[in-house]
Amino acid sequence: MAGINLKLIFVLFLTFYVALSTAIYPISPPELVNLFKDPIKVHLSPIGYRPLVGSLQGLIMLADPIGACSKLGDINSENEEFFILADDTECLESIKAKNIANSGGYVGLIKQNINNTLHDKEIKLVHIPIVEIKPADYDMLEQFVKENNQTRIAISIDFTDSTQTHPINVEFWFSPTEKQSY
């Protein structure tokens, strides 16, 4: 072992953990509450604003066009917050997020497509939360909204446990035979 020169060995153990998942809770109508007996597990997109605590409540509205890849119509609402439901086709998530935010949407609910998120090199942060919904849950929710387009569909998103952090542990090892290491 004498022939081995040990220099500063710097080992950094990052145990930093960020949980990006949260949940949607259907509020009304009762048929939606019965359809989703458990909360809908969702993920916060890296593109949108990330609330650390609290919850948001609003009404679901389908994006028009549904892909949200072009400018959406303005949402004229003074006292209500709308969560805009957009599918995963045609364009990158950052474009959808920008269009939803610019239309006046309170939260973007986007069908999860990992390829769109990974290939999005134009990530532009927007001032509203963008929530990614698993495809199966998104399809059920979209179908319900389409079938009940005259009904006010209310949901709540709880962000209380959306971000958890743990301390970073750093360990240093020094070589007793190499003064350059300390």
C-alpha positions as CSV (number, residue, x, y, z in Angstrom):
1,M,0.0,0.0,0.0
2,A,3.0,2.3,0.4
3,G,3.2,2.8,-3.4
4,I,-0.3,4.2,-3.5
5,N,-0.4,8.0,-3.3
6,L,-3.6,8.9,-1.6
7,K,-4.7,12.5,-2.3
8,L,-7.7,14.3,-1.0
9,I,-10.6,12.0,-1.4
10,F,-13.7,14.1,-1.3
11,V,-16.9,12.2,-1.1
12,L,-20.1,14.0,-1.1
13,F,-23.1,12.1,-0.3
14,L,-26.2,14.0,-1.3
15,T,-29.2,12.7,0.4
16,F,-31.2,15.6,-0.9
17,Y,-34.7,14.4,-1.7
18,V,-37.5,16.3,-3.4
19,A,-40.8,14.6,-3.6
20,L,-42.7,16.0,-6.6
21,S,-45.9,14.2,-6.0
22,T,-49.1,15.6,-4.6
23,A,-52.8,14.7,-5.1
24,I,-56.0,16.0,-6.6
25,Y,-59.2,15.7,-4.5
26,P,-62.5,15.8,-6.4
27,I,-65.0,18.1,-4.6
28,S,-68.1,18.1,-6.9
29,P,-70.3,16.8,-8.5
30,P,-70.9,13.7,-6.4
31,E,-70.5,11.5,-9.6
32,L,-66.8,12.7,-9.9
33,V,-66.2,12.0,-6.2
34,N,-67.6,8.5,-6.7
35,L,-65.5,8.0,-9.8
36,F,-62.3,8.8,-8.0
37,K,-62.7,7.2,-4.6
38,D,-59.0,7.8,-3.8
39,P,-57.1,11.0,-4.4
40,I,-55.6,11.3,-7.9
41,K,-51.8,11.0,-7.6
42,V,-50.1,13.7,-9.7
43,H,-46.7,15.2,-10.1
44,L,-45.6,18.9,-10.2
45,S,-44.0,19.7,-13.5
46,P,-40.5,21.2,-13.4
47,I,-41.8,24.0,-15.6
48,G,-44.4,25.7,-13.4
49,Y,-44.5,27.4,-10.0
50,R,-44.1,25.0,-7.1
51,P,-46.2,25.9,-4.0
52,L,-44.5,24.5,-0.9
53,V,-47.6,24.3,1.3
54,G,-51.4,24.8,1.1
55,S,-54.0,23.9,-1.4
56,L,-55.8,25.4,-4.4
57,Q,-59.4,24.9,-5.4
58,G,-60.9,25.6,-8.7
59,L,-63.2,24.5,-11.6
60,I,-62.0,22.3,-14.4
61,M,-62.1,23.6,-17.9
62,L,-60.9,21.9,-21.1
63,A,-58.3,23.7,-23.1
64,D,-59.5,24.9,-26.5
65,P,-57.7,23.6,-28.5
66,I,-57.3,20.6,-26.2
67,G,-53.6,20.3,-26.9
68,A,-53.0,23.9,-25.7
69,C,-50.3,24.2,-28.4
70,S,-51.6,27.5,-29.7
71,K,-53.1,30.6,-28.0
72,L,-56.1,29.7,-25.9
73,G,-59.1,32.0,-25.5
74,D,-59.0,34.3,-22.5
75,I,-60.8,33.1,-19.4
76,N,-63.1,35.9,-18.3
77,S,-63.5,35.2,-14.6
78,E,-63.4,37.6,-11.8
79,N,-64.2,35.4,-8.8
80,E,-63.4,31.9,-9.9
81,E,-60.2,30.0,-10.6
82,F,-60.0,27.6,-13.5
83,F,-57.8,24.6,-13.8
84,I,-57.1,24.0,-17.5
85,L,-57.1,20.4,-18.7
86,A,-54.7,19.8,-21.7
87,D,-53.6,16.6,-23.4
88,D,-50.1,15.5,-24.2
89,T,-50.1,15.7,-28.0
90,E,-48.5,18.0,-30.5
91,C,-46.1,20.2,-28.6
92,L,-43.7,20.6,-25.6
93,E,-45.0,21.1,-22.1
94,S,-43.4,24.5,-21.8
95,I,-45.5,25.8,-24.7
96,K,-48.7,24.3,-23.1
97,A,-47.8,25.9,-19.8
98,K,-47.2,29.3,-21.3
99,N,-50.5,29.2,-23.2
100,I,-52.4,28.1,-20.2
101,A,-50.9,30.8,-18.0
102,N,-51.4,33.5,-20.7
103,S,-55.1,32.6,-21.0
104,G,-55.7,33.2,-17.3
105,G,-55.7,29.6,-16.1
106,Y,-55.0,29.2,-12.4
107,V,-53.4,25.8,-12.7
108,G,-52.4,23.7,-15.7
109,L,-53.5,20.0,-15.6
110,I,-51.5,18.2,-18.3
111,K,-51.6,14.6,-19.3
112,Q,-48.2,13.2,-18.3
113,N,-45.9,12.5,-21.3
114,I,-42.3,11.9,-20.1
115,N,-41.0,12.3,-23.7
116,N,-42.4,15.9,-23.9
117,T,-40.9,16.8,-20.5
118,L,-37.4,15.2,-21.2
119,H,-37.1,16.7,-24.7
120,D,-38.2,20.2,-23.6
121,K,-35.1,22.2,-24.0
122,E,-37.1,25.5,-23.9
123,I,-38.1,25.2,-20.3
124,K,-39.7,28.5,-19.4
125,L,-41.0,28.9,-15.9
126,V,-44.5,30.2,-15.6
127,H,-46.2,31.8,-12.6
128,I,-48.8,29.1,-12.2
129,P,-48.5,25.4,-11.0
130,I,-48.4,22.9,-13.8
131,V,-49.5,19.4,-12.7
132,E,-48.9,16.2,-14.6
133,I,-51.6,13.6,-14.5
134,K,-51.0,9.9,-15.2
135,P,-52.6,9.0,-18.6
136,A,-55.2,6.6,-17.2
137,D,-56.4,9.1,-14.6
138,Y,-56.3,12.0,-17.2
139,D,-58.4,10.0,-19.7
140,M,-61.1,9.3,-17.0
141,L,-61.1,12.9,-15.9
142,E,-61.2,14.3,-19.5
143,Q,-64.1,11.9,-20.4
144,F,-66.0,13.0,-17.3
145,V,-65.5,16.7,-18.2
146,K,-66.7,16.1,-21.8
147,E,-69.8,14.2,-20.7
148,N,-70.7,16.8,-18.1
149,N,-69.8,20.0,-19.9
150,Q,-72.7,21.9,-18.4
151,T,-71.8,20.9,-14.9
152,R,-69.4,22.8,-12.6
153,I,-66.6,20.4,-11.8
154,A,-64.6,21.4,-8.7
155,I,-61.4,19.9,-7.5
156,S,-58.7,20.7,-4.9
157,I,-55.0,20.2,-5.1
158,D,-53.1,19.8,-1.8
159,F,-49.5,20.9,-1.9
160,T,-48.8,20.4,1.8
161,D,-46.5,17.5,1.3
162,S,-45.3,18.3,-2.2
163,T,-41.8,19.2,-1.3
164,Q,-39.8,17.5,1.4
165,T,-36.1,18.1,1.9
166,H,-33.5,16.3,4.0
167,P,-30.1,17.5,5.1
168,I,-27.1,17.1,2.9
169,N,-24.4,14.9,4.4
170,V,-20.8,15.7,3.5
171,E,-17.9,13.5,4.5
172,F,-14.2,14.3,4.0
173,W,-11.4,11.8,4.1
174,F,-7.8,12.9,4.3
175,S,-4.7,11.0,3.6
176,P,-2.2,11.0,6.5
177,T,0.7,10.5,4.2
178,E,0.0,13.3,1.7
179,K,0.2,16.8,3.3
180,Q,-1.4,18.3,0.1
181,S,-4.7,16.7,1.1
182,Y,-5.1,18.8,4.2
